[in-house]
Every structure is written in structure tokens, then in C-alpha cells.
Amino acid sequence: MAGDRVVIVGAGVAGLVSALALAADGFEVTVLERAAAPGGKMRRLGGIDSGPTVFTMRWVFEELFAAAGMNFADHVRLQPLHTLARHAWDGTSRLDLFADEARSVEAIGDFAGVAEATRYRTFCRDTKRIYDILEKPFLRSERPSMAALLGANGFRGLFDLPEIKPFSSMASALAQYFHDPRLRQLFGRYATYCGSSPYLAPATLMLVAHVERDGVWSVEGGMHALATALADAATSQGANIRYGAEVREVLMANGRATGVMLASGERLDADAVIVNADIAAVADGLFGKAASRGAPAIPARARSLSAMTWSMTAKTSGFPLHRHNVFFSGDYPAEFDAIFRRDALPMEPTVYVCAQDRGDDAVSIDGGERLLVLVNAPANGDRHVYDAAEVQRCAERTFGVLKRRGLTVTPQQIQATTPNDFHALFPATGGALYGRSSHGWTASFQRPGARTKIPGLYLAGGSAHPGPGVPMAALSGRAAAACLRMDLTSRARSRTTAMRGGMSTR
Ligand SMILES: Cc1cc2nc3c(=O)[nH]c(=O)nc-3n(C[C@H](O)[C@H](O)[C@H](O)COP(=O)(O)OP(=O)(O)OC[C@H]3O[C@@H](n4cnc5c(N)ncnc54)[C@H](O)[C@@H]3O)c2cc1C
């Protein structure tokens, strides 16, 4: 109900989206963020975007701003990218994927032959179909159940796609589409967008390929500008965002969340609390024992990927970089085997390079340019110490892969972030960046929805439903706001009815 007090723990994308939606509805919203700036994983290091770099599903943000009576385009400037990414395998094999399907078909034809290009068309058709089937009953639902999905319009259509069995792995489905192992590797990489292995993730995750084809934009001012715009929008609607404010406990009375206690000892009362920290932090008791019932634990073996990243300015030569570049390892199964089975960094990693000063054209840049270099890593930041020697060895392997694919990087300034650092930034995760891994076809149903067992306590973020990624976390923030609004409204109604009947529920 308008005027009710809501505390939101965390100014990640989901927390900010909940804040915007609820403040626009007239709730009295306070966001408490332990860091010094908004965005959470969407962070900057020395002016370099050091978290998400691929912006997709623009419609999510357009809808969110519109619901608050604002126009997204007035707050965030986007440039469509015609080239989605440049992929490289060795010194000579390169393939660009484009937003325009026909251009990709042509490029794949040149790269791997006409038959493979025809199969790519089928792949595009089917991934669109998967997306269309799942958008409403899964992505837009507050929390899907298998039963609801089975009953949803069109869901059974998934079983009609000959190459996909919803119960098969992404890698085995991709093997039905593509004969060229490089293409299987390229499209399998989309599993990592959910922090998962293509050999263990379900085939339905191939819908990410459609999401990218549907549009990738670069954000003027960098991805962090999106976080700032969301924070400004929420503030303009009346939300109060406090930085350097760490929450230690969700306070409870009579089994209901009634506020929070900060590390400073300050208490804030609230009618409802939304936690945007990782659900593992709730389950592990970082917000108090009573609140821990509010989220399912994520066992270490079920964690998604972490990463080793280097935020840098550097001179580059020898390879025509685009904005998004992927340099593939020679042995993809070995990479995921190292991470998920042996809890170790891969010997030869696949390397993602975001060249942040570049747009669609592979222009040459004299002097230094800003790069984020990323390799996947196990989420063991709470039980393994990445010392300077190990980080150095990982850097040598990473930049060695780039060199063998033709790219020489000469750093000017460089800052590494390890799974230990990610664990410190996002407590209780071991550095896992995407919540629970999406391994096995039931994994998607194991992410909790926004409502918890505890009245007045809600979850929002990439570790909750519908999952990780900036737009998905935003959808989760919207779902948390919607559930909270609905629950407080019906609580107020039942209170009024009870009062009329002559008794108070307080
Ligand atoms: C290196 C990297 C690359 C990525 N690439 C992409 C990409 O290209 N495209 C994409 O869409 N997604 C990408 N992602 C994933 C995406 O960034 C996340 O899924 C999304 O940003 C998560 O948002 P969230 O709402 O879960 O909040 P988070 O970003 O997890 O933020 C949670 C916030 O809660 C705060 N917090 C935690 N505990 C407390 C406490 N006790 N008190 C107060 N505050 C607290 C934290 O400080 C943090 O600010 C990437 C992530 C990383 C790290």
C-alpha cells in the first residue's frame, strides 16, 4: 500500500528495479547498499566496465521505465551493434556473428560450408521457437512450476522440435544441429551466460542465442551508466538510496520480517524487506538465523561459474578487435571438466575480450584502449586462495591464448579480480556470479521465486527466478515488487475488514 515502508538490501540491478517500481507506486523505499556505488556486479574499475558488457532484452527496461511513467530512452542511450561478436580459434579461423541472420548465414557458409549455413537457419528458427514458448510461462512468470509449464500454451511444442529434447544437454542438441565442432563450441558458450557448462546445461538454454540475435546494444557511458540511470530514476520517484550501508540482520517479529539492522547497529523498521544479495547469503545465515529459512541453500557443487578478470588499459596489435571478442580454447570439454569436476582453473582457457572503446567497426586505435579480459573459473573463492603466483600463471595462459590467436596485448594499467575478490564482494557465493548453475533440466525450477516462506521477506536478483543476466535480474526485481505490492495490499484489506469486525490484528 502506498505509504508503507520497504527496505531493499542491495543496489544491484534487481534491487534498483524493485526500488523504482515501488517508489513510483508511492511506497516509502530505502535502499541499503554496502558498496560505495550502485550496480553490484555492474561495477567499474578505473573507468572500465568490469562486470556485464553485453546488453540485451532492451524491452525489459523499456517496460520498467514506462510503468514508472518514464521513457527509458531519455535516461539511457543505446547504440545497436550489428556485429554481435568476433570469434577466433587459431591464428586464421575467425567467424563474426551478426544481428542480421542473413549476414550470419553468409558468414557461416564461407566459414564452414553451405550445408552448415542451412543448418544454422534451422537453429535460428528453433531457438526463436524455444524463446517464444518460454517467454510468458517462464521468464515473465513470478515463479514457474513444471506443472504450470506443461499446461502452458505451446509448451508441448518443445517436444516437437526433432533436434531438441528438453531433457537433453545443450551439447548433445548442438551436435544435432552442427557438424563443425567450432560451431558447436561457439553456440555452446551461451551456457556460460548462465554460469553453466554446455555439457551439463539443458538444451532449452539455447534460447540465449535467440536473445542475442534479437539485439545487442552498447550503452553510452558504459554498462555502469545503466546502474546510475536506474538509481537516479528510483531517487527521482522518491526512493532513498544509502551507500556504505551494510545490513547485518533482517529483523523479525511474530514470524514476519519487520525491518533490518545495519552493521553500524542502526535499526530500520519496515513493512517488508527485499533482499537483493545472493540467496546463498540469506540461506547461510548472513542476515540472521531466523531469516535463513527464507532461501534454499546452494551447495558448493551446485554453484555456477566464477571468473578471473583483468580490467586494463593496453596497447593491442595483430588482431582486428571488435567490441565483443571470443578466443576459443582447443579443448572445450577439458575446460569445463577442470572447472566443474576438478575445481581448478583450465590449462587453456577460452578468453572473452570486451574492447570498450570499439563499436561495430574494427577500427585501429593508437595508444591505449580499455579492455575487460575474462576467463571462466571455479566458484571456490571461499576455500582456495588465489595467490599472486597463481594469478600470474593464469594471466600467462590467458594472454598466451590471445597471442596464439594473433592478439598481442601490452598492458599499461591492469587490475585482476579473482574468485576470492568476487566472494568478498558477493558474500557466501565462493565467487559464483550467477547463483546456482543451470545443470540438469530441473535446475531452473530450483531457483526460488520472489516470495519466501517468511511473510514480509522477498528475494530479488540473479540467483532467484528467472535467473542471471542483467535483464533477467531486472525481471526478478520487478516480480519482487509485484508480489510485495499484492501481499501488502491484501494484508491491509484483511486488516481493515478485521477492524470493521471490531478486532485488530496488530
Ligand atoms: C564479470 C561479469 C560479467 C558478466 N557479463 C554479463 C553480460 O555480459 N550480460 C549480462 O546480462 N549479464 C552479465 N553478468 C551477470 C550480471 O551482471 C548479473 O546477473 C546481474 O548484474 C546481477 O544483478 P543482481 O540484481 O543479482 O545484483 P548484484 O549485482 O549481485 O548486486 C547485489 C548487491 O547487493 C549488495 N549487498 C550484498 N550484501 C549486502 C548487505 N549485507 N548489505 C547491503 N548490501 C549488500 C552488493 O554489494 C551488491 O551491490 C556478468 C557478471 C559478471 C560479474
The ligand as an ORCA input file, in Angstrom:
! r2SCAN-3c Opt
* xyz 0 1
  C      32.311    -10.354    -14.894
  C      30.828    -10.461    -15.167
  C      30.371    -10.456    -16.468
  C      29.001    -10.544    -16.730
  N      28.574    -10.435    -18.032
  C      27.258    -10.254    -18.269
  C      26.809     -9.798    -19.533
  O      27.626     -9.545    -20.445
  N      25.472     -9.605    -19.736
  C      24.568     -9.804    -18.728
  O      23.366     -9.576    -18.954
  N      24.969    -10.222    -17.510
  C      26.283    -10.430    -17.239
  N      26.714    -10.751    -15.993
  C      25.709    -11.084    -14.961
  C      25.017     -9.847    -14.400
  O      25.972     -8.870    -14.110
  C      24.285    -10.206    -13.123
  O      23.422    -11.330    -13.335
  C      23.427     -9.062    -12.581
  O      24.091     -7.829    -12.657
  C      23.091     -9.418    -11.137
  O      22.290     -8.433    -10.551
  P      21.646     -8.656     -9.134
  O      20.380     -7.882     -9.101
  O      21.593    -10.092     -8.793
  O      22.598     -7.922     -8.097
  P      24.153     -7.986     -7.792
  O      24.875     -7.383     -8.927
  O      24.555     -9.320     -7.331
  O      24.221     -6.957     -6.590
  C      23.828     -7.278     -5.280
  C      24.122     -6.066     -4.410
  O      23.809     -6.374     -3.048
  C      24.786     -5.764     -2.227
  N      24.816     -6.428     -0.931
  C      25.101     -7.733     -0.685
  N      25.052     -7.972      0.645
  C      24.684     -6.808      1.226
  C      24.465     -6.417      2.585
  N      24.590     -7.280      3.600
  N      24.127     -5.145      2.854
  C      23.992     -4.237      1.837
  N      24.210     -4.550      0.536
  C      24.542     -5.819      0.247
  C      26.086     -5.969     -3.013
  O      27.100     -5.075     -2.583
  C      25.621     -5.696     -4.439
  O      25.735     -4.346     -4.786
  C      28.071    -10.665    -15.672
  C      28.536    -10.685    -14.358
  C      29.903    -10.557    -14.105
  C      30.372    -10.487    -12.685
*
